Every structure is written in structure tokens, then in C-alpha cells.
Amino acid sequence: MFVTWNPEDGSEKREFNFDSDDVLRSEAVAIEKAYGASWEEWINALRIKNAKARNVLLWHLLKQDHPRLRFEDTPDFRMRQMTVEMSSEELRAVYEQISRTKMNDDIREAFEAAFGRDIQDALLREGKAVEGELVVLPKLP
């Protein structure tokens, strides 16, 4: 995931690459405790812009530079100040998972188009594609 935190208090904008597979077990346990649910539920909550999940993520990311930062001392922020965008690999995994769901032709077409755009944007952000290059996704059943 690509995370941008842009505080309005004059602090410098921060950008992070967050790989949920690269978190230490001890940090994952602390995240679960702060969030109050399982690791997987927290990851899914990040994807749907859950405010508490984003607060926990910011705490985790800031702790990398400030190991003694307590969860309750995480800076408050406006939701617009923090963006969390999925990587192309994460988007492809979600696409594969959802593609197994039955849907009518209109929804399927819209779904494929939306994911194609999202994956294209992620590939551009990652430097893995060039402008105008089309993403070809496997057709849904």
C-alpha cells in the first residue's frame, strides 16, 4: 500500500510504502491490540477507509521513526490528510478474489473497467507502466 500523510500543521508531508507481509509478528500483535480485531480485519478495514484502521496505520508507520510513540499520542488528522492506495499486486489479488463472484453482464463490464483503471494508475505510480499503455485483465467467467 502507498500511504501519504499530509498534516495541516505545517509538518512535512510523509510518504510510506506499507507491505503488510513485511510486518514483524510483535508489531502485528500490537496493531491487533490497538485496532481491537484480527490482522485480516484490520487490513480489510484499511481498504474501505475505516478511520480507526487508518489511525492505527499512522501510529504503526510513525513508530518506525519514534519507537516509544504510544497509540494514544498519535496525531489527530482530518481524513483528507491521509490517503491509502493499494499496489497493483494488491489490486490484482482483490480482482481475482472478486472475479469468482457471480454478477450480471453490466456489473461485470463496469467492474472490469474500474479495476483496469485502478491497476493502471497503480502501475504508473509504481513506475511499472507508461502513460497510454493498457492493462489487460483476465476476463471474468
C-alpha positions in Angstrom: 0.0 0.0 0.0 1.1 3.5 -0.7 0.3 5.8 2.2 0.5 9.6 2.2 0.1 11.7 5.3 -0.1 15.4 4.7 -0.6 17.2 8.1 -2.0 20.7 8.0 0.0 21.8 11.0 3.0 22.8 8.8 4.8 19.5 9.3 6.4 17.9 6.2 4.3 15.6 4.0 5.3 12.0 4.5 5.0 9.1 2.1 5.3 5.5 3.0 5.3 2.1 1.3 3.5 -0.3 3.6 3.8 -4.0 2.9 1.5 -5.9 5.3 3.5 -9.1 4.6 6.7 -7.4 5.9 5.4 -6.6 9.4 7.0 -8.3 12.4 4.8 -10.6 14.4 5.2 -8.5 17.5 4.2 -5.4 15.6 1.2 -7.2 14.1 0.1 -8.2 17.6 0.4 -4.6 18.8 -1.7 -3.5 15.8 -4.4 -6.1 16.5 -4.5 -4.9 20.1 -4.7 -1.2 19.2 -7.4 -1.9 16.5 -9.3 -4.4 18.6 -9.7 -7.0 15.8 -7.7 -9.6 13.8 -4.9 -8.7 11.4 -7.0 -9.6 8.4 -10.0 -7.5 9.6 -7.6 -4.5 10.1 -6.2 -4.9 6.6 -9.7 -5.1 5.1 -10.7 -2.0 7.1 -7.8 -0.1 5.6 -9.1 -0.9 2.2 -12.6 0.6 3.0 -11.2 3.8 4.6 -12.0 2.9 8.2 -11.0 5.8 10.4 -9.7 3.8 13.3 -7.8 1.4 11.0 -6.1 4.5 9.4 -5.3 5.8 12.9 -3.6 2.5 13.8 -1.7 2.5 10.5 -0.4 6.0 11.1 0.7 5.1 14.6 2.5 2.0 13.2 4.2 4.0 10.5 5.3 6.8 12.8 6.6 4.2 15.4 9.2 3.2 12.8 10.9 6.5 13.5 9.7 7.1 17.0 9.6 3.6 18.7 8.3 4.9 22.0 5.2 6.6 20.4 2.1 5.5 22.3 -1.1 4.8 20.3 -3.0 7.5 22.3 -0.3 10.0 21.3 -0.8 9.5 17.6 -1.5 12.9 16.0 -5.2 13.6 15.2 -5.8 14.2 11.5 -8.5 15.0 9.0 -9.4 12.1 6.9 -8.4 14.1 3.8 -4.9 14.3 5.2 -4.2 10.6 4.8 -4.5 8.5 1.6 -4.0 4.8 1.4 -3.8 3.3 -2.1 -3.4 -0.3 -2.9 -0.5 -1.5 -5.0 -1.0 -3.2 -8.4 -0.3 -6.6 -6.8 -2.9 -6.0 -4.1 -5.5 -4.8 -6.6 -4.9 -7.9 -8.8 -5.4 -10.1 -5.8 -8.7 -8.4 -4.9 -9.7 -8.6 -8.6 -9.0 -12.3 -8.7 -11.0 -12.9 -5.5 -14.0 -10.8 -6.6 -13.9 -12.3 -10.1 -15.1 -15.6 -8.7 -18.4 -13.9 -7.7 -21.4 -14.2 -10.0 -22.5 -10.9 -11.4 -24.7 -9.7 -14.3 -23.1 -8.5 -17.6 -23.5 -4.8 -16.9 -21.9 -5.0 -13.4 -19.1 -7.3 -14.8 -18.3 -4.8 -17.5 -18.2 -1.8 -15.0 -16.2 -3.9 -12.6 -13.6 -4.8 -15.2 -13.3 -1.2 -16.4 -12.9 0.2 -12.9 -10.3 -2.3 -11.9 -8.4 -1.9 -15.1 -8.2 1.9 -14.4 -7.2 1.4 -10.8 -4.5 -1.1 -11.7 -3.2 1.1 -14.5 -3.0 4.0 -12.0 -1.1 1.8 -9.5 1.3 0.6 -12.2 2.0 4.2 -13.2 2.6 5.2 -9.6 5.0 2.2 -9.2 6.8 3.1 -12.4 5.9 -0.3 -14.0 3.8 1.2 -16.9 3.9 4.1 -19.2 1.0 6.5 -19.9 -1.3 5.2 -22.6 -0.4 1.6 -22.1 -3.4 -0.6 -21.4 -3.8 -3.1 -18.7 -5.2 -6.4 -19.8 -7.1 -8.3 -17.1 -8.2 -11.8 -17.4 -11.9 -12.0 -18.4 -14.3 -12.9 -15.7 -16.4 -16.0 -16.0 
